[in-house]
Amino acid sequence: MWDPTQYTRFRDERKRPFFELLSRVEVDAPTQVADLGCGTGDLTRVLAERWPGAVVCGVDSSVEMVEEARRRPSPEGVRFEVGDLAGWEPPAPLEVLVSNAALHWVPDHAALMGRLVAKLAPSAVLAFQVPANFEAASHRLVDEVRRLPRFAPKLGAGRARPVETLERYESLLAGLGMTVDAWETTYLHLLPGEDAVLQWLLGTTLRPVLAALGAEEGRAFVEELGPRLRQAYPAHARGTPFLFTRRFVVARRGN
Ligand SMILES: C[S@@+](CC[C@H](N)C(=O)[O-])C[C@H]1O[C@@H](n2cnc3c(N)ncnc32)[C@H](O)[C@@H]1O
């Protein structure tokens, strides 16, 4: 379902939040670090550079992403596994658990937080970033096309939006004995290229939609969506302005 080339098309816009997340993680010399939903592993390798003494495990449920991650050169201590982040069990308790732009694919964040905290060593840090852009025109338009009679029978009611509010993350994690630093940032991306918002969505949101539709219906879906997006997001000489909100949580076990 995932396409590493399409996903990395907007690499700079997609990796900036990871660095902003990581800048708030204060851990000196962890030995066990994991990156859940690691994709092509570029950011997993950044974790290994930051903590050279650590075993850093990148986990992703997409075979294509993990194969690509393994193909690229990695520092010592990095390994990649195919696995579901909801069920994956580390070989030893983790001192740092990072997840960038992946947890929103897993439903029921109340239960998920419990499962993630259970993987942590004492004083460990859980740090994640999730998109919170579900009310944006881009998502509304994807939903509008999903509901067209041609596509609705195959696509159903649509994906639940499992991202919680900052207050809810704080209270869920505080209830699990964590001290929480949480914030939200809205980026104004100026996306390069033609049909830039469509290209952005083809890297993420549209993956399951197109996988469910198959090649021919998928093309028809994109033909319906493209003009709607062009109208909602006019391109300028400087790029296509695209507002994108993300939520960040850094939680430490204990006080
Ligand atoms: C938007 S990409 C983010 C990749 C990487 N963290 C980054 O920031 O470049 C989301 C990744 O989450 C993975 N993913 C989605 N659901 C998952 C699950 N249940 N378990 C593990 N990985 C999952 C996808 O395969 C994809 O590689």
The ligand as a Gaussian input file, in Angstrom:
#p B3LYP/6-31G(d) Opt

LIG

0 1
 C        3.413000       8.836000       7.215000
 S        4.549000       7.501000       7.284000
 C        5.777000       8.071000       8.454000
 C        7.108000       7.390000       8.280000
 C        8.239000       7.906000       9.183000
 N        7.911000       7.823000      10.581000
 C        8.599000       9.326000       8.821000
 O        8.281000      10.219000       9.593000
 O        9.207000       9.535000       7.746000
 C        3.607000       6.392000       8.261000
 C        4.241000       5.028000       8.385000
 O        3.508000       4.307000       9.378000
 C        3.455000       2.959000       8.958000
 N        2.334000       2.321000       9.645000
 C        1.015000       2.559000       9.513000
 N        0.310000       1.770000      10.335000
 C        1.219000       1.018000      11.003000
 C        1.120000       0.006000      11.996000
 N       -0.060000      -0.373000      12.452000
 N        2.251000      -0.556000      12.451000
 C        3.468000      -0.169000      11.977000
 N        3.624000       0.787000      11.044000
 C        2.508000       1.364000      10.564000
 C        3.294000       3.035000       7.459000
 O        3.665000       1.819000       6.838000
 C        4.206000       4.203000       7.117000
 O        5.509000       3.779000       6.790000

